[in-house]
Amino acid sequence: MKAIKYTISATMILLVIFISACKNLDDMNINPNGVDPANAHPNLLIATVITYTGQNVVGLGFGDIAGVMQHTQKDGWSGSHDAYEWSDQDWSGYYGILRNTGEIIKKSKEMNLDFQEGVGLIMKAYNFGFVADLWGDAPYSKALLGELGGSNLKPVFDSQRDIYLGILGSLDSANTLLSKSQADYKEINPTQDVLFHGDVAQWQKFANSLALRYYMRISSKEEAIARAGIEKIASQPDKYPLMLEAGDDAGFPYIGNSSSDSWPCNTTYDISETNYRRIKMCSTLVEKLQTLNDPRLGVWARKIDIPLVIDPTKPDNFDEIIAGKRVIAQNVADTYVSNFNVPLDLDPEYVGLPPAWSIVPQAYNLCPNLEQAPLNPHASHISEIYKAASGPLLKARIMSAAEVNFILAEAALNGWSVNGTASEYYNSGVKASLDAWGLSNSYDSYIADPGAVYAGTLEQIMEQKWIASWTAAAEAWFDYRRTGFPALTAGPYAKRSVLPLRFYYGVSEMSFNPDNTQDAADKLETTSFTAPDGKNSPWSRPWALQGTGKPW
């Protein structure tokens, strides 16, 4: 994927604010000096839809869902990240993007712009997919009609199943719209397309790859539909091309011109560095990568600054830095274990924080700095690259070729006909991830390591898919819910003893659309971990998980 530099004009920003901020355009006073949405070109909205979507992906996958999936942990402001202390999750940002995709589709149809319509359908499917994945049932068929007033202000909720099937229909339509040669399309603005720079073939690959994601998403409940859909796409590469190499990845780099378009924990605009310093690697991921001799660990994580060494020959309370190592007496280590009920991690290179291990996570591994976002010399911070506002690896990774290959590997393992073997797709998925992180030269040695050699199990496919989802961990969460892999255990101080399954319906929906929201909540399946929330709980099962026995 080529890095794309992009700019958003002041005119477009005004247009987006105009469209996304209102539910009833008739009630707005139109600025005679502004841009009339009725006359606006759909190209003007494409960049904003893509960038806002990408920021949501990173916001989840590098944020609290990275905590759920144990990629990272925080030792400051850690409750929602480490322990699932969630309350109200607001989906208005997703529906704001969806209002803009609606405008793209509407205007594209009016202007006979197949490329723009196809892009709009893909981004509509992507964002409705996120809504269904995160909440379950949600407004879909009657959503985005607020300007019509009346009952449209309180839309009914479609079932999660119907939303997924609707998404698949939109993506099939997008594939058809984008199936012509590049020269057959008009009025493409490569600058506004920050994802693929106006390359129609790449958008077509994205549409079909996203369809694979959602066919596999419903495979536990609608196996026949899922199998037929995946086999149809995989068996006709000319008609349904896919993202299979890292160069096909759907993602874009942060540009770093302001805090709003920079990597979220950068220290350029946060000179206090607190957002960066409170994020540490999670021991679950660190230890797995160490077991696999995985070179991605060195890209994503910092080595510890000062290793710990226990010297039983030292007198009680001995604690000094000697030759770059912190040497402590046995009783110092014993006191720590007694206070926190976890052993010290004496690894000389990489040390991750265990998940939700304590109510004072900043104290891990005898950290001498106990302020809220400490510099812990005995634990691995995330890589220095994440201090930058932008950089070659600082991308919003909307969907990757690695994910597509792992989906096909799982399908092949199921015995489905996908034009390749599970082993071939597994290897290609690993390679695509290494390529994406600048580690192409490491593939041959890595894939020959006994821990990485394909052993024919779903657990191994999902484990590699989980690793490859770094900074986009929401997709790993959705896979975990469906398969139970990787087999993660909640930390002792987590809100529940198992990982959550969904987001709460928000207070605003409960207040302004109470009947339909409550009806959707009532359709959730309670579990032994739902209480005391009531049915609207992160530990209740939406349709996709009901009756599956997954993930716990």
C-alpha positions as CSV (number, residue, x, y, z in Angstrom):
1,M,0.0,0.0,0.0
2,K,1.4,3.4,-1.0
3,A,1.5,6.1,1.6
4,I,-1.0,8.8,0.5
5,K,-0.7,12.4,1.5
6,Y,-4.0,14.1,1.7
7,T,-5.6,17.3,2.6
8,I,-9.2,18.1,3.6
9,S,-10.3,21.5,2.3
10,A,-12.0,24.0,4.5
11,T,-15.0,23.7,2.1
12,M,-15.3,20.0,2.7
13,I,-15.0,20.3,6.4
14,L,-17.9,22.8,6.4
15,L,-19.9,20.4,4.3
16,V,-19.3,17.5,6.6
17,I,-20.2,19.5,9.7
18,F,-23.4,20.6,8.0
19,I,-24.5,17.1,7.0
20,S,-23.4,15.2,10.1
21,A,-24.6,17.7,12.7
22,C,-28.2,17.8,11.8
23,K,-31.0,15.2,11.7
24,N,-33.5,17.5,10.0
25,L,-32.0,19.6,7.3
26,D,-35.3,21.5,6.9
27,D,-34.7,23.0,10.3
28,M,-31.3,24.4,9.5
29,N,-30.6,27.9,8.3
30,I,-28.6,27.6,5.1
31,N,-25.4,29.7,4.9
32,P,-25.5,31.4,1.5
33,N,-21.7,31.4,1.5
34,G,-21.4,27.7,2.3
35,V,-21.8,24.5,0.3
36,D,-25.3,23.3,-0.4
37,P,-25.4,19.5,0.1
38,A,-27.9,19.2,-2.7
39,N,-25.3,20.5,-5.1
40,A,-22.2,19.0,-3.6
41,H,-20.1,16.5,-5.5
42,P,-19.9,13.1,-3.7
43,N,-16.1,13.2,-4.0
44,L,-16.1,15.9,-1.3
45,L,-17.3,13.5,1.3
46,I,-15.2,10.4,0.5
47,A,-12.0,11.5,2.3
48,T,-13.9,12.4,5.5
49,V,-15.9,9.1,5.5
50,I,-12.6,7.1,5.1
51,T,-10.6,9.0,7.7
52,Y,-13.3,9.1,10.3
53,T,-13.8,5.3,9.8
54,G,-10.1,4.7,10.1
55,Q,-9.9,6.8,13.3
56,N,-12.7,4.7,14.8
57,V,-10.8,1.5,13.9
58,V,-7.7,2.7,15.7
59,G,-9.7,4.2,18.5
60,L,-11.1,0.8,19.3
61,G,-8.2,-1.4,18.2
62,F,-5.4,0.6,19.8
63,G,-7.7,1.7,22.6
64,D,-9.9,-0.2,25.0
65,I,-10.4,-3.3,22.8
66,A,-6.6,-3.7,22.7
67,G,-7.0,-4.1,26.4
68,V,-9.8,-6.6,26.1
69,M,-7.7,-8.6,23.6
70,Q,-4.6,-8.3,25.8
71,H,-2.4,-6.6,23.2
72,T,-1.8,-3.8,25.7
73,Q,-2.6,-2.8,29.3
74,K,-2.6,0.6,30.9
75,D,-1.1,1.6,34.3
76,G,-2.9,4.9,34.4
77,W,-6.6,5.6,33.7
78,S,-6.8,1.8,33.3
79,G,-10.4,0.9,34.3
80,S,-12.0,0.8,30.9
81,H,-9.0,-0.6,29.2
82,D,-7.8,-3.3,31.6
83,A,-11.0,-4.1,33.6
84,Y,-13.9,-3.5,31.2
85,E,-15.4,-0.8,33.5
86,W,-17.7,0.4,30.7
87,S,-20.8,2.4,31.0
88,D,-22.5,4.3,28.1
89,Q,-21.2,3.6,24.6
90,D,-22.5,6.2,22.1
91,W,-22.9,5.1,18.5
92,S,-23.7,8.6,17.2
93,G,-20.2,8.9,15.6
94,Y,-20.9,5.8,13.5
95,Y,-24.3,7.1,12.4
96,G,-22.7,10.4,11.6
97,I,-20.4,8.7,9.2
98,L,-23.3,6.7,7.8
99,R,-25.3,9.9,7.1
100,N,-22.4,11.0,4.9
101,T,-22.2,7.6,3.1
102,G,-25.9,8.0,2.4
103,E,-25.2,11.4,0.8
104,I,-22.4,9.8,-1.3
105,I,-24.7,7.0,-2.5
106,K,-27.6,9.3,-3.2
107,K,-25.7,11.9,-5.2
108,S,-23.7,9.2,-7.0
109,K,-26.9,7.6,-8.3
110,E,-28.2,11.0,-9.4
111,M,-25.0,11.7,-11.3
112,N,-24.4,8.2,-12.6
113,L,-21.1,7.9,-10.8
114,D,-20.6,4.2,-10.4
115,F,-17.2,4.5,-8.7
116,Q,-18.4,6.8,-6.0
117,E,-21.6,4.8,-5.5
118,G,-19.5,1.6,-5.0
119,V,-17.2,3.4,-2.5
120,G,-20.3,4.6,-0.6
121,L,-21.8,1.2,-0.5
122,I,-18.5,-0.3,0.8
123,M,-18.1,2.3,3.5
124,K,-21.8,2.0,4.4
125,A,-21.4,-1.8,4.8
126,Y,-18.2,-1.3,6.9
127,N,-19.7,1.1,9.3
128,F,-23.1,-0.7,9.7
129,G,-21.0,-3.8,10.3
130,F,-19.2,-2.2,13.1
131,V,-22.5,-1.1,14.7
132,A,-23.9,-4.6,14.5
133,D,-20.7,-6.1,15.7
134,L,-20.4,-3.8,18.7
135,W,-24.1,-3.6,19.8
136,G,-26.1,-6.3,18.1
137,D,-29.6,-5.3,16.8
138,A,-29.6,-1.7,15.7
139,P,-31.4,0.8,13.4
140,Y,-30.6,-0.2,9.8
141,S,-33.4,-0.3,7.2
142,K,-35.1,2.7,8.8
143,A,-32.0,4.5,9.9
144,L,-30.8,7.8,8.5
145,L,-34.3,9.1,7.7
146,G,-34.5,11.7,10.5
147,E,-35.0,14.6,8.1
148,L,-38.4,13.0,7.2
149,G,-39.5,13.5,10.8
150,G,-42.3,11.6,12.5
151,S,-41.7,7.9,13.4
152,N,-38.3,8.1,11.6
153,L,-36.9,10.0,14.6
154,K,-37.4,6.8,16.6
155,P,-36.4,4.1,14.1
156,V,-37.0,0.4,14.7
157,F,-34.0,-1.9,15.3
158,D,-33.2,-4.5,12.7
159,S,-31.9,-7.8,13.9
160,Q,-28.1,-8.4,13.9
161,R,-28.7,-11.2,11.3
162,D,-30.6,-8.9,8.9
163,I,-28.0,-6.2,9.2
164,Y,-25.3,-8.7,8.3
165,L,-27.2,-10.0,5.3
166,G,-27.9,-6.4,4.2
167,I,-24.2,-5.7,4.4
168,L,-23.5,-8.7,2.2
169,G,-26.0,-7.5,-0.3
170,S,-24.5,-4.0,-0.4
171,L,-21.0,-5.5,-1.0
172,D,-22.2,-7.7,-3.8
173,S,-23.7,-4.5,-5.5
174,A,-20.4,-2.7,-4.9
175,N,-18.5,-5.5,-6.6
176,T,-20.7,-5.2,-9.7
177,L,-20.4,-1.4,-9.8
178,L,-16.6,-1.6,-9.6
179,S,-16.1,-4.5,-12.1
180,K,-15.4,-2.3,-15.1
181,S,-12.0,-1.2,-16.3
182,Q,-10.5,2.0,-14.8
183,A,-11.1,4.0,-18.0
184,D,-14.8,3.4,-17.8
185,Y,-15.3,5.6,-14.7
186,K,-15.6,9.3,-14.6
187,E,-14.9,12.2,-12.2
188,I,-12.6,10.2,-9.9
189,N,-10.6,12.5,-7.6
190,P,-7.6,10.6,-6.5
191,T,-6.7,13.2,-3.8
192,Q,-10.0,12.6,-2.0
193,D,-9.6,8.9,-2.0
194,V,-7.1,8.6,0.8
195,L,-7.4,4.8,0.8
196,F,-6.6,3.7,-2.7
197,H,-6.0,6.9,-4.6
198,G,-8.8,6.3,-7.1
199,D,-7.8,2.8,-8.0
200,V,-11.0,1.0,-8.8
201,A,-9.5,-2.5,-8.8
202,Q,-8.4,-2.0,-5.2
203,W,-11.8,-0.9,-4.1
204,Q,-13.3,-4.0,-5.8
205,K,-10.8,-6.2,-3.8
206,F,-11.8,-4.4,-0.6
207,A,-15.5,-5.0,-1.3
208,N,-15.1,-8.8,-1.7
209,S,-12.6,-9.1,1.1
210,L,-15.1,-7.4,3.5
211,A,-17.8,-9.8,2.3
212,L,-15.5,-12.7,3.3
213,R,-15.3,-11.1,6.8
214,Y,-19.1,-11.0,7.2
215,Y,-19.8,-14.4,5.7
216,M,-17.4,-15.9,8.2
217,R,-19.0,-13.7,11.0
218,I,-22.3,-15.5,10.5
219,S,-20.8,-19.0,9.9
220,S,-21.7,-20.3,13.3
221,K,-25.4,-19.5,12.8
222,E,-25.8,-19.6,9.0
223,E,-23.2,-22.1,7.9
224,A,-24.9,-22.8,4.5
225,I,-25.1,-19.1,3.6
226,A,-21.5,-18.5,4.8
227,R,-20.1,-21.5,2.9
228,A,-21.9,-20.7,-0.3
229,G,-20.8,-17.1,-0.2
230,I,-17.2,-17.7,0.6
231,E,-16.9,-20.5,-2.0
232,K,-18.6,-18.3,-4.6
233,I,-16.0,-15.5,-4.1
234,A,-13.0,-17.7,-3.7
235,S,-13.7,-19.8,-6.7
236,Q,-14.1,-16.9,-9.1
237,P,-11.0,-14.6,-8.6
238,D,-11.6,-12.8,-11.9
239,K,-15.1,-11.8,-10.9
240,Y,-14.4,-11.5,-7.2
241,P,-10.8,-10.3,-6.7
242,L,-9.5,-10.2,-3.2
243,M,-6.9,-8.5,-1.1
244,L,-4.2,-11.2,-0.7
245,E,-0.9,-9.3,-0.5
246,A,0.2,-6.6,1.9
247,G,0.2,-4.1,-1.0
248,D,-3.6,-4.5,-1.2
249,D,-4.2,-3.5,2.5
250,A,-7.0,-1.0,3.1
251,G,-5.3,1.6,5.3
252,F,-3.9,5.1,5.3
253,P,-1.2,6.9,7.2
254,Y,-1.7,9.6,9.7
255,I,-0.3,12.9,8.4
256,G,0.6,14.6,11.7
257,N,-0.3,18.2,10.9
258,S,-2.4,18.6,14.0
259,S,-3.6,16.7,17.0
260,S,-6.7,15.5,15.2
261,D,-4.8,13.9,12.3
262,S,-1.9,12.4,14.3
263,W,-1.3,9.1,15.9
264,P,-3.5,9.1,19.1
265,C,-0.7,8.7,21.7
266,N,1.8,10.9,20.0
267,T,4.1,13.2,22.1
268,T,4.3,15.9,19.5
269,Y,1.0,17.4,20.6
270,D,0.9,15.8,24.0
271,I,4.2,17.1,25.4
272,S,3.3,15.7,28.8
273,E,3.6,12.2,27.2
274,T,0.9,10.9,29.6
275,N,-1.1,9.2,26.8
276,Y,2.0,7.4,25.5
277,R,3.5,6.5,28.9
278,R,0.4,4.9,30.4
279,I,0.2,2.3,27.6
280,K,2.3,-0.8,28.2
281,M,2.6,-4.1,26.4
282,C,0.4,-6.9,27.8
283,S,2.2,-10.0,29.0
284,T,-0.2,-12.2,27.1
285,L,1.0,-10.9,23.7
286,V,4.6,-10.4,24.8
287,E,5.0,-14.0,26.0
288,K,3.3,-15.4,22.9
289,L,5.6,-13.4,20.6
290,Q,8.6,-14.5,22.6
291,T,7.6,-18.1,22.4
292,L,7.4,-17.8,18.6
293,N,10.6,-15.8,18.2
294,D,8.4,-13.3,16.5
295,P,10.2,-10.2,15.0
296,R,7.1,-8.1,15.3
297,L,7.7,-7.8,19.0
298,G,10.7,-5.6,18.3
299,V,8.7,-3.3,16.1
300,W,5.7,-2.9,18.5
301,A,7.5,-2.8,21.9
302,R,10.4,-1.2,23.7
303,K,12.8,-3.3,25.6
304,I,12.8,-2.6,29.3
305,D,15.3,0.0,30.4
306,I,16.6,-1.7,33.5
307,P,16.4,-5.5,34.1
308,L,15.6,-6.9,37.6
309,V,18.0,-9.4,39.2
310,I,17.3,-11.2,42.5
311,D,20.6,-11.9,44.3
312,P,19.9,-14.2,47.4
313,T,23.5,-13.4,48.7
314,K,22.6,-9.8,49.3
315,P,21.6,-8.6,52.7
316,D,17.9,-7.9,53.5
317,N,16.5,-4.7,51.8
318,F,19.4,-4.5,49.4
319,D,18.2,-2.6,46.3
320,E,20.8,-0.9,44.0
321,I,21.5,-0.3,40.3
322,I,24.7,-2.2,39.4
323,A,26.1,-2.2,35.8
324,G,22.7,-1.2,34.4
325,K,20.7,-3.8,36.3
326,R,18.6,-3.4,39.5
327,V,19.9,-5.9,41.9
328,I,17.6,-6.7,44.8
329,A,17.7,-8.9,47.9
330,Q,15.4,-11.9,48.2
331,N,13.3,-10.3,50.8
332,V,12.6,-7.3,48.6
333,A,11.1,-9.7,46.0
334,D,9.2,-11.7,48.6
335,T,7.6,-8.5,50.0
336,Y,6.5,-7.5,46.5
337,V,4.9,-11.0,45.9
338,S,3.3,-10.9,49.3
339,N,1.8,-7.4,48.6
340,F,0.6,-8.1,45.1
341,N,0.3,-11.9,44.7
342,V,2.2,-11.9,41.4
343,P,5.8,-12.9,40.8
344,L,8.4,-10.5,39.5
345,D,9.2,-10.8,35.8
346,L,13.0,-11.1,35.5
347,D,13.1,-11.2,31.7
348,P,16.1,-9.1,30.6
349,E,14.4,-7.7,27.5
350,Y,10.6,-7.6,27.3
351,V,8.2,-7.5,30.2
352,G,4.4,-7.1,29.7
353,L,1.8,-6.2,32.3
354,P,-0.5,-9.0,33.1
355,P,-4.2,-8.3,32.3
356,A,-6.1,-6.4,35.1
357,W,-3.6,-7.6,37.6
358,S,-4.1,-5.0,40.3
359,I,-5.9,-1.9,41.3
360,V,-2.5,-0.2,41.3
361,P,-1.2,-1.4,37.9
362,Q,1.5,1.3,37.9
363,A,3.3,-0.6,40.7
364,Y,4.1,-3.6,38.4
365,N,7.5,-5.2,38.7
366,L,8.7,-2.9,41.4
367,C,8.2,0.2,39.4
368,P,9.8,3.1,41.4
369,N,7.5,5.7,39.8
370,L,4.0,5.4,41.1
371,E,2.4,8.5,39.5
372,Q,-0.6,7.8,37.3
373,A,1.2,7.4,34.0
374,P,4.7,6.2,35.1
375,L,7.9,5.6,33.2
376,N,8.3,2.1,34.3
377,P,12.0,1.0,33.7
378,H,11.1,-2.6,34.4
379,A,8.1,-3.0,32.0
380,S,7.9,-2.7,28.2
381,H,6.4,0.5,26.9
382,I,5.1,0.4,23.4
383,S,7.6,1.3,20.7
384,E,9.2,4.7,20.4
385,I,7.6,4.9,16.9
386,Y,4.2,5.6,18.6
387,K,5.6,8.8,20.1
388,A,5.6,10.3,16.6
389,A,2.7,12.2,15.1
390,S,3.1,10.3,11.8
391,G,5.4,7.7,10.3
392,P,5.6,4.9,7.7
393,L,4.1,2.4,10.1
394,L,1.5,4.7,11.8
395,K,-1.5,3.8,9.7
396,A,-5.2,3.3,10.3
397,R,-5.5,-0.3,9.2
398,I,-9.1,-0.7,8.1
399,M,-8.6,-4.2,6.7
400,S,-5.6,-6.3,5.9
401,A,-4.6,-9.0,3.4
402,A,-3.4,-11.0,6.4
403,E,-7.0,-11.1,7.7
404,V,-8.3,-12.2,4.3
405,N,-5.8,-15.1,4.1
406,F,-6.6,-16.2,7.6
407,I,-10.4,-16.2,6.7
408,L,-9.6,-18.4,3.7
409,A,-7.4,-20.6,5.9
410,E,-10.3,-21.1,8.3
411,A,-12.7,-21.9,5.4
412,A,-10.3,-24.4,4.0
413,L,-9.9,-26.0,7.4
414,N,-13.7,-26.3,7.5
415,G,-13.5,-28.3,4.3
416,W,-14.9,-25.6,2.1
417,S,-13.7,-25.2,-1.5
418,V,-11.6,-22.0,-1.6
419,N,-9.0,-22.6,-4.3
420,G,-6.2,-23.3,-1.9
421,T,-5.3,-25.2,1.3
422,A,-5.5,-24.1,4.9
423,S,-1.7,-24.4,5.1
424,E,-1.2,-22.2,2.0
425,Y,-3.5,-19.5,3.2
426,Y,-2.1,-19.6,6.8
427,N,1.4,-19.1,5.4
428,S,0.3,-16.3,3.2
429,G,-1.5,-14.6,6.1
430,V,1.7,-14.7,8.2
431,K,3.7,-13.3,5.2
432,A,1.2,-10.5,4.6
433,S,1.4,-9.4,8.2
434,L,5.2,-9.5,8.3
435,D,5.3,-7.6,5.0
436,A,3.0,-4.9,6.3
437,W,5.3,-4.3,9.2
438,G,8.5,-4.1,7.1
439,L,9.7,-7.6,8.1
440,S,9.6,-9.3,4.7
441,N,13.2,-10.7,5.2
442,S,12.1,-12.5,8.4
443,Y,9.4,-14.6,6.8
444,D,11.5,-17.7,5.8
445,S,13.1,-18.1,9.2
446,Y,9.9,-17.3,11.1
447,I,7.6,-19.7,9.2
448,A,10.2,-22.5,9.7
449,D,10.2,-22.0,13.5
450,P,8.5,-25.0,15.2
451,G,6.0,-22.7,16.9
452,A,4.9,-21.0,13.7
453,V,4.8,-24.1,11.4
454,Y,1.1,-24.7,10.5
455,A,-0.2,-27.6,12.6
456,G,-3.7,-27.9,11.2
457,T,-5.7,-26.3,14.0
458,L,-8.2,-23.5,14.2
459,E,-6.5,-22.3,17.3
460,Q,-3.3,-21.6,15.5
461,I,-5.0,-19.8,12.6
462,M,-6.9,-17.6,15.1
463,E,-3.7,-17.0,17.2
464,Q,-1.9,-15.7,14.2
465,K,-4.9,-13.6,13.1
466,W,-5.0,-12.1,16.6
467,I,-1.3,-11.2,16.5
468,A,-1.8,-9.7,13.0
469,S,-4.6,-7.5,14.3
470,W,-2.2,-5.2,16.3
471,T,-3.7,-1.7,16.4
472,A,-6.9,-3.1,14.9
473,A,-7.8,-5.4,17.7
474,A,-11.6,-5.1,17.4
475,E,-11.6,-7.6,14.6
476,A,-9.7,-10.0,16.9
477,W,-12.4,-9.5,19.6
478,F,-15.2,-10.4,17.1
479,D,-13.3,-13.5,16.1
480,Y,-12.7,-14.4,19.8
481,R,-16.4,-14.2,20.5
482,R,-17.1,-16.5,17.6
483,T,-14.4,-19.1,18.1
484,G,-13.1,-18.8,21.7
485,F,-9.5,-18.3,20.4
486,P,-7.1,-17.2,21.5
487,A,-8.1,-18.6,24.8
488,L,-7.8,-15.5,26.9
489,T,-8.4,-15.2,30.7
490,A,-9.7,-12.1,32.3
491,G,-7.5,-10.6,35.0
492,P,-8.3,-10.9,38.7
493,Y,-9.4,-7.3,39.0
494,A,-11.6,-7.2,35.8
495,K,-15.3,-6.3,36.2
496,R,-16.2,-9.9,35.3
497,S,-14.2,-13.1,35.4
498,V,-14.7,-13.5,31.6
499,L,-14.2,-11.2,28.6
500,P,-17.2,-9.0,27.5
501,L,-19.2,-9.7,24.3
502,R,-20.7,-6.4,23.2
503,F,-21.3,-2.7,24.1
504,Y,-24.1,-1.4,26.2
505,Y,-26.9,0.4,24.4
506,G,-26.4,4.0,25.2
507,V,-28.3,6.2,27.6
508,S,-29.3,8.5,24.8
509,E,-31.0,5.7,22.9
510,M,-32.7,4.5,26.0
511,S,-33.9,8.0,26.6
512,F,-35.0,9.1,23.2
513,N,-36.0,5.8,21.5
514,P,-36.9,3.8,24.6
515,D,-39.4,1.3,23.2
516,N,-37.3,0.1,20.3
517,T,-34.1,0.1,22.3
518,Q,-35.7,-1.9,25.1
519,D,-37.1,-4.3,22.6
520,A,-33.6,-4.9,21.2
521,A,-32.2,-5.4,24.7
522,D,-34.9,-7.9,25.5
523,K,-33.8,-10.0,22.6
524,L,-30.3,-10.4,24.0
525,E,-29.6,-13.8,25.7
526,T,-28.6,-13.4,29.3
527,T,-25.6,-15.4,30.7
528,S,-24.4,-16.2,34.2
529,F,-22.3,-13.0,33.9
530,T,-25.0,-10.6,32.8
531,A,-26.1,-9.6,36.3
532,P,-26.4,-7.0,37.8
533,D,-26.6,-5.1,34.5
534,G,-30.0,-6.4,33.3
535,K,-30.2,-7.7,29.7
536,N,-28.5,-4.7,28.3
537,S,-25.1,-5.9,29.4
538,P,-21.7,-6.5,27.7
539,W,-22.0,-10.1,29.0
540,S,-25.3,-10.8,27.2
541,R,-25.3,-12.6,23.9
542,P,-26.4,-11.0,20.7
543,W,-27.9,-13.1,17.9
544,A,-24.5,-14.2,16.4
545,L,-23.5,-15.9,19.7
546,Q,-26.9,-17.3,20.9
547,G,-26.9,-21.0,21.1
548,T,-23.2,-21.4,20.0
549,G,-21.7,-22.0,23.4
550,K,-18.9,-19.5,22.4
551,P,-16.6,-18.0,23.6
552,W,-17.1,-19.2,27.2
